[in-house]
């Protein structure tokens, strides 16, 4: 196995750690996905972890730099891996299929017209689940003496549950930014309800409508909303009413991204996340930022309440982080949507928790 020194982009100092040079594994359908394995230099690996991405075309680093504060290099999975390998875990990171296919299409534009690409477009969720399952199996064969675990971030948290539920070889799953809801409910909350703080901040007289004086109080937001007023002011009273503001945001959902209708059809075919958690014999750990505005903490807390009062399962673990967001990164408040690097102490705590849970 060719070894190259890992240069961490995080704030961690990693000693004696290695990564396999990027290789290709053929997934369940024969399509090759690039991956790498991070691990401490050791003869025997007893615990292997597969990292599963959030929504969007992510590479094996889950690079969040594009949605982070300007100038921030934010390789979330590199940072997660750096914390885990300190505790002796081997970590498998792979390119998500949507990212890998983008690379393929860049080399061969005709690829997007192929039968394989159409199958993926028609069944995106199935491919994400089966790819993760393929890497779980790959982890078992690569490290035959090791227990295999999954860590899912955001959408990856739900995929991790689906894979663990169907694969007895998976001993546990850790969920970062978990939501118990369907895609549509999550989108509705993020798109229609989350932006209401903007309206409420401008509505100084709290009458449920914004007049020109209120719109002009904020030069940037007011200019943006004034530009949309001809379309949003449906009753032509010169005011932007709360329901009109919400309606404008709701249209973003009604427009529908191309793959969403197919994703919805597949989603109902899978077991509900909470049903998996309720029935699970494998270990499940929740790591949740209190200021996560994409997968709000009430999702994991509702599961914790159910477990405390009804299920009483010893294999569920919960760790909530004050002041942290969707990628365990520091946020100023719940409305802060700018990503930063994951908090080093949070990742250290997560790795320590998993080291104690997953023996």
C-alpha positions as CSV (number, residue, x, y, z in Angstrom):
1,X,0.0,0.0,0.0
2,X,1.5,3.3,-1.0
3,X,1.7,5.7,1.9
4,X,1.9,9.5,1.8
5,X,2.1,11.9,4.7
6,X,-1.2,13.6,5.5
7,X,-1.1,17.4,5.6
8,X,-4.0,18.4,7.7
9,X,-5.8,21.7,6.9
10,X,-7.3,21.8,10.3
11,X,-6.0,23.3,13.5
12,X,-5.1,19.8,14.7
13,X,-1.5,18.6,14.8
14,X,-1.4,15.1,13.6
15,X,1.6,13.0,14.2
16,X,2.5,9.7,12.6
17,X,-0.6,9.6,10.5
18,X,-0.9,8.3,7.0
19,X,-3.3,8.1,4.1
20,X,-3.6,5.8,1.2
21,X,-3.1,7.7,-2.0
22,X,-6.4,8.3,-3.7
23,X,-7.7,5.0,-5.2
24,X,-10.8,3.9,-6.9
25,X,-13.4,1.4,-5.6
26,X,-16.1,0.1,-7.9
27,X,-19.5,0.6,-6.3
28,X,-22.5,-1.7,-6.4
29,X,-23.1,-1.0,-10.1
30,X,-19.5,-1.1,-11.2
31,X,-19.0,2.7,-11.3
32,X,-15.7,3.8,-9.8
33,X,-15.6,6.2,-6.8
34,X,-12.4,7.7,-5.6
35,X,-11.5,7.3,-1.9
36,X,-8.8,7.5,0.6
37,X,-8.1,5.9,3.9
38,X,-6.6,7.8,6.9
39,X,-5.1,5.9,9.8
40,X,-2.4,5.9,12.4
41,X,0.6,3.8,11.6
42,X,-0.3,0.5,13.3
43,X,-0.2,-3.2,12.5
44,X,-3.8,-4.0,13.2
45,X,-6.9,-1.8,12.7
46,X,-9.7,-2.7,15.1
47,X,-12.2,0.0,14.2
48,X,-12.9,1.5,10.8
49,X,-15.2,4.4,10.1
50,X,-16.9,5.4,6.8
51,X,-17.8,9.1,6.5
52,X,-21.0,9.9,4.6
53,X,-21.6,13.4,3.1
54,X,-24.4,15.9,3.4
55,X,-26.5,17.0,0.5
56,X,-24.8,18.4,-2.6
57,X,-21.9,17.1,-4.8
58,X,-19.2,16.7,-2.2
59,X,-15.7,15.4,-2.6
60,X,-14.1,13.1,-0.1
61,X,-13.0,16.1,2.0
62,X,-16.6,17.5,2.2
63,X,-15.2,20.8,1.3
64,X,-17.4,23.6,2.8
65,X,-15.1,26.5,1.8
66,X,-17.6,27.8,-0.7
67,X,-20.2,28.4,2.0
68,X,-17.8,29.5,4.7
69,X,-16.5,32.9,5.8
70,X,-14.3,34.6,3.1
71,X,-10.8,33.2,3.0
72,X,-11.7,30.1,5.1
73,X,-10.3,26.8,4.0
74,X,-13.0,24.4,5.4
75,X,-12.4,20.7,4.8
76,X,-14.9,19.3,7.2
77,X,-14.2,15.6,6.7
78,X,-10.4,16.1,6.8
79,X,-10.9,17.7,10.3
80,X,-13.3,15.0,11.4
81,X,-10.9,12.3,10.3
82,X,-7.9,14.0,12.0
83,X,-9.7,13.8,15.3
84,X,-10.8,10.2,14.8
85,X,-7.4,8.8,13.8
86,X,-5.9,10.2,17.0
87,X,-8.1,7.7,18.8
88,X,-7.0,4.8,16.6
89,X,-9.8,4.7,14.1
90,X,-9.1,4.1,10.4
91,X,-11.2,6.5,8.4
92,X,-12.5,5.9,4.8
93,X,-13.5,9.1,2.9
94,X,-14.9,8.9,-0.6
95,X,-16.2,11.1,-3.4
96,X,-20.0,11.3,-3.4
97,X,-21.4,10.0,-6.7
98,X,-22.8,13.4,-7.7
99,X,-19.3,14.9,-7.4
100,X,-17.5,12.0,-9.1
101,X,-20.0,12.1,-12.0
102,X,-19.3,15.8,-12.4
103,X,-15.7,15.0,-12.8
104,X,-16.5,12.3,-15.4
105,X,-18.8,14.7,-17.3
106,X,-16.0,17.4,-17.4
107,X,-13.8,14.9,-19.2
108,X,-16.5,13.5,-21.3
109,X,-19.6,15.8,-21.8
110,X,-21.5,13.0,-23.6
111,X,-21.6,11.2,-20.2
112,X,-24.7,13.2,-19.1
113,X,-26.6,11.6,-21.9
114,X,-25.6,8.0,-20.9
115,X,-28.0,5.4,-19.5
116,X,-26.0,5.3,-16.3
117,X,-26.4,9.0,-15.7
118,X,-30.1,8.8,-16.4
119,X,-30.5,5.9,-13.9
120,X,-28.8,8.0,-11.2
121,X,-30.9,11.1,-12.0
122,X,-34.0,9.0,-11.7
123,X,-32.9,7.3,-8.4
124,X,-30.5,9.6,-6.6
125,X,-31.3,8.5,-3.0
126,X,-30.9,4.8,-4.0
127,X,-27.5,5.4,-5.3
128,X,-26.3,7.4,-2.3
129,X,-27.5,4.6,0.0
130,X,-26.0,1.8,-2.0
131,X,-22.7,3.7,-2.5
132,X,-22.4,4.1,1.3
133,X,-23.3,0.4,1.8
134,X,-20.7,-0.5,-0.7
135,X,-18.0,1.3,1.3
136,X,-19.2,-0.2,4.5
137,X,-18.7,-3.6,2.9
138,X,-15.3,-2.4,1.5
139,X,-14.3,-1.4,5.0
140,X,-15.1,-4.9,6.3
141,X,-13.0,-6.6,3.6
142,X,-10.1,-4.1,3.9
143,X,-10.0,-4.5,7.7
144,X,-11.3,-8.0,8.3
145,X,-10.5,-7.8,12.1
146,X,-12.2,-4.4,12.5
147,X,-15.6,-3.3,13.6
148,X,-17.2,-1.0,11.0
149,X,-18.9,2.2,11.9
150,X,-20.6,5.0,10.0
151,X,-20.6,8.8,10.6
152,X,-23.2,10.7,8.6
153,X,-23.4,14.5,8.3
154,X,-26.8,16.1,7.5
155,X,-28.3,14.1,4.6
156,X,-25.6,11.6,5.4
157,X,-27.0,11.0,8.9
158,X,-30.2,9.6,7.3
159,X,-28.2,7.6,4.8
160,X,-26.1,6.1,7.6
161,X,-29.2,5.0,9.4
162,X,-30.5,3.3,6.3
163,X,-27.2,1.5,5.7
164,X,-26.8,0.4,9.3
165,X,-30.4,-0.9,9.4
166,X,-29.8,-3.2,6.5
167,X,-26.2,-4.3,7.1
168,X,-25.5,-6.4,10.2
169,X,-21.8,-5.8,9.7
170,X,-22.2,-2.2,10.8
171,X,-21.7,-1.9,14.5
172,X,-22.8,1.7,15.0
173,X,-23.6,5.1,13.4
174,X,-22.9,8.6,14.5
175,X,-25.1,11.4,13.3
176,X,-24.0,15.0,12.9
177,X,-26.8,17.4,12.1
178,X,-29.7,14.9,12.3
179,X,-33.2,15.5,11.2
180,X,-36.1,13.2,11.7
181,X,-38.2,14.9,9.0
182,X,-38.7,14.3,5.3
183,X,-36.9,16.4,2.7
184,X,-40.0,18.5,2.0
185,X,-40.6,19.4,5.7
186,X,-36.9,20.3,6.1
187,X,-37.0,22.4,3.0
188,X,-40.2,24.1,4.1
189,X,-38.7,25.0,7.5
190,X,-35.4,26.3,6.0
191,X,-37.0,28.2,3.2
192,X,-40.3,29.5,4.6
193,X,-39.9,29.8,8.3
194,X,-36.2,30.3,9.0
195,X,-36.1,33.7,7.0
196,X,-39.0,35.1,9.1
197,X,-36.5,36.7,11.4
198,X,-35.6,39.1,8.6
199,X,-39.3,40.2,8.3
200,X,-39.7,40.4,12.0
201,X,-36.6,42.5,12.4
202,X,-37.9,45.1,9.9
203,X,-41.5,45.1,11.2
204,X,-40.8,47.8,13.8
205,X,-44.5,48.4,14.7
206,X,-45.3,44.6,14.7
207,X,-48.4,45.0,12.6
208,X,-47.5,42.1,10.2
209,X,-46.7,44.4,7.2
210,X,-43.7,46.4,6.0
211,X,-44.1,49.9,4.8
212,X,-41.5,52.0,2.9
213,X,-40.1,53.5,6.1
214,X,-39.5,50.0,7.6
215,X,-38.1,48.7,4.3
216,X,-35.7,51.6,4.1
217,X,-34.3,51.0,7.7
218,X,-32.0,48.4,6.2
219,X,-30.2,49.5,3.1
220,X,-29.3,46.0,1.8
221,X,-32.4,44.0,2.8
222,X,-34.7,46.9,2.0
223,X,-33.3,47.3,-1.5
224,X,-33.6,43.6,-2.2
225,X,-37.2,43.4,-0.9
226,X,-38.2,46.7,-2.7
227,X,-36.9,45.2,-5.9
228,X,-39.2,42.2,-5.5
229,X,-42.2,44.3,-4.3
230,X,-44.0,44.5,-7.6
231,X,-44.2,40.7,-7.7
232,X,-44.8,40.1,-4.0
233,X,-47.4,42.9,-3.3
234,X,-50.3,40.9,-4.5
235,X,-53.1,43.1,-3.2
236,X,-51.3,46.3,-4.4
237,X,-51.6,48.1,-1.1
238,X,-47.9,49.3,-1.2
239,X,-47.0,47.0,1.8
240,X,-45.1,43.8,2.0
241,X,-47.3,41.7,4.2
242,X,-46.0,38.7,6.2
243,X,-48.0,36.2,4.1
244,X,-46.6,37.7,0.9
245,X,-43.0,37.5,2.3
246,X,-43.6,33.8,3.2
247,X,-45.2,33.2,-0.2
248,X,-42.2,34.6,-2.1
249,X,-39.9,32.2,-0.2
250,X,-42.3,29.3,-0.7
251,X,-42.1,29.7,-4.5
252,X,-38.5,28.6,-4.3
253,X,-39.8,25.2,-3.2
254,X,-42.6,25.2,-5.8
255,X,-40.0,25.7,-8.6
256,X,-38.5,22.3,-7.8
257,X,-35.0,21.3,-8.6
258,X,-34.9,18.6,-11.4
259,X,-34.1,15.7,-9.1
260,X,-36.5,16.5,-6.3
261,X,-39.6,14.7,-7.6
262,X,-37.7,11.5,-8.0
263,X,-36.1,11.9,-4.6
264,X,-39.5,12.2,-3.0
265,X,-40.7,9.1,-4.6
266,X,-37.8,7.1,-3.3
267,X,-37.9,8.7,0.2
268,X,-41.3,7.1,1.0
269,X,-39.9,3.7,0.1
270,X,-37.4,3.8,2.9
271,X,-37.9,3.1,6.6
272,X,-38.4,6.3,8.6
273,X,-35.4,7.5,10.5
274,X,-37.2,7.4,13.9
275,X,-38.5,3.9,13.2
276,X,-34.9,2.7,12.5
277,X,-33.7,4.4,15.7
278,X,-36.5,2.8,17.8
279,X,-35.7,-0.7,16.4
280,X,-32.0,-0.4,16.2
281,X,-29.7,-2.9,18.0
282,X,-26.6,-1.1,16.8
283,X,-25.1,1.9,18.6
284,X,-26.3,5.4,17.6
285,X,-24.6,8.6,18.8
286,X,-26.0,12.1,18.1
287,X,-23.7,15.1,17.9
288,X,-25.7,18.2,17.5
289,X,-25.0,21.9,17.4
290,X,-27.5,24.0,19.4
291,X,-27.3,26.7,16.8
292,X,-27.8,24.4,13.8
293,X,-30.4,26.1,11.7
294,X,-30.5,23.4,8.9
295,X,-31.2,20.4,11.1
296,X,-32.4,22.1,14.3
297,X,-31.5,20.5,17.7
298,X,-35.1,19.8,18.5
299,X,-34.9,16.8,16.1
300,X,-32.3,15.0,18.2
301,X,-33.9,16.3,21.5
302,X,-37.2,14.8,20.6
303,X,-35.5,11.4,20.1
304,X,-33.8,11.8,23.4
305,X,-37.1,12.6,25.2
306,X,-38.7,9.5,23.5
307,X,-35.8,7.4,24.7
308,X,-36.0,8.8,28.2
309,X,-39.7,8.3,28.6
310,X,-40.7,5.4,26.3
311,X,-37.9,3.4,24.6
312,X,-35.3,3.4,27.3
313,X,-32.6,2.1,24.9
314,X,-29.0,2.0,26.3
315,X,-27.5,2.2,22.8
316,X,-28.5,5.8,22.1
317,X,-26.1,8.6,23.1
318,X,-26.6,12.4,22.9
319,X,-24.1,15.2,22.9
320,X,-25.3,18.8,22.3
321,X,-22.8,21.6,21.7
322,X,-23.7,25.2,22.8
323,X,-22.9,27.9,20.2
324,X,-22.2,25.5,17.4
325,X,-23.9,25.1,14.0
326,X,-24.6,22.5,11.3
327,X,-21.0,21.4,11.0
328,X,-20.1,21.7,14.7
329,X,-18.8,25.2,13.8
330,X,-19.1,28.3,15.9
331,X,-22.1,30.6,15.1
332,X,-23.0,34.0,16.4
333,X,-26.7,33.1,16.7
334,X,-29.4,30.8,15.3
335,X,-29.7,33.0,12.2
336,X,-26.0,32.9,11.3
337,X,-25.7,30.9,8.0
338,X,-22.0,31.4,7.5
339,X,-19.9,28.2,8.0
340,X,-16.6,28.2,9.8
341,X,-14.1,25.4,10.5
342,X,-15.5,22.9,12.9
343,X,-14.6,23.7,16.5
344,X,-11.5,21.7,17.4
345,X,-12.7,21.0,20.9
346,X,-16.0,19.7,19.7
347,X,-14.3,17.3,17.3
348,X,-12.0,16.1,20.1
349,X,-15.0,15.6,22.4
350,X,-16.8,13.7,19.6
351,X,-13.8,11.4,19.0
352,X,-13.4,10.8,22.7
353,X,-17.1,9.9,23.0
354,X,-16.9,7.5,20.1
355,X,-13.7,6.0,21.5
356,X,-15.6,5.2,24.7
357,X,-18.8,4.0,23.0
358,X,-17.2,2.0,20.2
359,X,-14.9,-0.6,21.7
